[in-house]
Amino acid sequence: MLAAILYVLQTGCAWSALPTSFGVSAATAHRRFTEWVEADVFVRLHQMMLDLLGSAGAIDWSRASVDAMQVRAVKGGI
């Protein structure tokens, strides 16, 4: 199931184009993805991976970057 979901996310293909070789229907994969997003499964998985890699010293924080942009709206539009 996870492999099917990651395939769709990585390739950007439509759920309906999910290859049958994953052994799960597109509807089931999409339903599970939706349930997992609502349950913060991917957020927790990401945090667990960061914790694991961080404790192993495998994250080079000198290469980390933060990106943000704030632009004031022009009154009356452009």
N, C-alpha and C positions, 0 to 999 in steps of 0.2 A: 504494500500500500504506500509506504513512504517513498519507495523508488518511483512509483507512478506519479505521485504528487511532485516530487523533485524534478522529474522529467518535464512535466508541464511547465513548472516555474522556470526551469533553466532554458528550455527551448522556446517558450512563448507560444507554443501551439495551443489550439483550442482544446478544451476538455473532450469534445467530441472526436478529436483526432488522436486521442490517446491510443497507442498501439495495443492490440489485443494480447501481445506477448507478455504484458505485465500481469495478466490473469485477473484483472479487476475491471469492472465496467466503468465507463467515464462518469456516469451518474454517481456511482458509489465513491469513486475517488474524489469527485467534487464535493459530495456531501461530507465525507470525512475531513477534507481540507477545511471546509467551512466550520465544522464542529471544532477542529483543532485550533483554528484562528480564534474563535470565540473563547476557547478554554486557555488561551495564551501558551499553547504547547510550543510554538516556534520561538516565542520570546524566552521561555524557560530553557529550551534546548540551546539557543544562542548563548544565554548566560552561563549554562553549564559548560559549554565549549570554551568560553572565555576564561572561566575559572580553572578548568583543566589545563589549558594552554598557559595561562598566567602562572599557575603553581609550578609548571614544568620549565618556566623561564623561556617559553617559546614565542612570546610576543615581544616584538621590538617596538616599544612605545615611542621611540625617537622618530618613527616613520608615521605615527598617527597624525591625523589632521581633523580639524573641526571646521566645518563650513557653514556659514550662515550669511544671509543677506537681508537687509531691511531697507526698504525704499518707501519714502513718504509719498502718499497718494497726492496727485495734483488735484486741487479743487476744481471741479467743473470738467475734469477729463483732459485729454490731450487734444 
